[in-house]
Amino acid sequence: MKRAAICSLLVSLFSAGFIHAQFKLSVKWEELTAAEFREAIQLSKGTCLLPFGILEKHGPHLPLGTDLLNVRHASMEATQKEYALVFPQYYFGQIFEAKHEPGTVAYSIELQLKLLQETTDEMARNGCKKIVIVNGHGGNEHLLPFFAQSQLDRQHDYVVYVLDGERSRPGGPTKKSTGIDYHAGENETSNTMVSRPDLVHLERAASESGSDQKPVKLPEDVYTGIWWYARFPNHYSGDGSAATRELGEWNMNHWIAAIVEAIRAVKADDQSLKLQNEFYEKTKHPLDTRP
């Protein structure tokens, strides 16, 4: 009886140690060995994050990779609370409106869509059947929903989910600035003071204007691609000098919580892929669909 108890205890300890070792796996795709990657796919239940940033000017005081740095920080923190694999740095998005600024990398729309499709296809081929694109760049707000919708064009054995990017939340520290705060302003600068404080040059934030120029007079529901440049020719919107780490921590904590919630919901989702497959089958015989 005593020997059986000892054996049982050893099995329990081994199992606990194995589970503990699993949770010690890196969440970073690029840091795993091939064998560890298999374990990571199982542990994550095939759920993988694709943090999506960009390379563009962020006022006179923030790094070009601000969006990528912030969204990866939030994603990494979230996956410490709910395990999921995190794809390496990805910044191949929509940023035509900043091509006039140094350091901007703007790929053609054809390449953006093709590269993103092949990336998600390859992620899925490696076991990521639930791919959450975590958006960190405002310029992708139209691109990513369109990409997700385009997955219905042909059959896939995986589902793409899009989680919108960082947003200010009600409550928390009182903001110092009162005007528009879209890009490299108080909120985004505060967030970067959390993700990469060493790259924030707050003393430079007031050296350029981030005010709205409003040169074009059109109704609010009339859209033109030049709207951003027309309003913010310096590619800067808001007042970054008002930023505080306290505000950044408030914003980041809420963003991280939203990502954790999304990961858990996606892991539990057993309907989207079934419905996708049902839809694909019906598209083959549209005349058989009952009105």
Sequence and secondary structure as in RCSB ss.txt:
>XXXX:A:sequence
MKRAAICSLLVSLFSAGFIHAQFKLSVKWEELTAAEFREAIQLSKGTCLLPFGILEKHGPHLPLGTDLLNVRHAS
MEATQKEYALVFPQYYFGQIFEAKHEPGTVAYSIELQLKLLQETTDEMARNGCKKIVIVNGHGGNEHLLPFFAQS
QLDRQHDYVVYVLDGERSRPGGPTKKSTGIDYHAGENETSNTMVSRPDLVHLERAASESGSDQKPVKLPEDVYTG
IWWYARFPNHYSGDGSAATRELGEWNMNHWIAAIVEAIRAVKADDQSLKLQNEFYEKTKHPLDTRP
>XXXX:A:secstr
 HHHHHHHHHHHHHHHHHHHHHHTS SBGGGS HHHHHHHHHHHTTEEEEEE     BTTTB TTHHHHHHHHHH
HHHHTTS  EE      S  GGGTTSTT     HHHHHHHHHHHHHHHHHTT  EEEEEE  GGGTTHHHHHHHH
GGGS  SSEEEEE      SSSS  S  S   BSSHHHHHHHHHH GGG  GGGGGGS  S        TT   T
THHHHH TTS BS GGG  HHHHHHHHHHHHHHHHHHHHHHHH  SHHHHHHHHHHHHH GGGS  
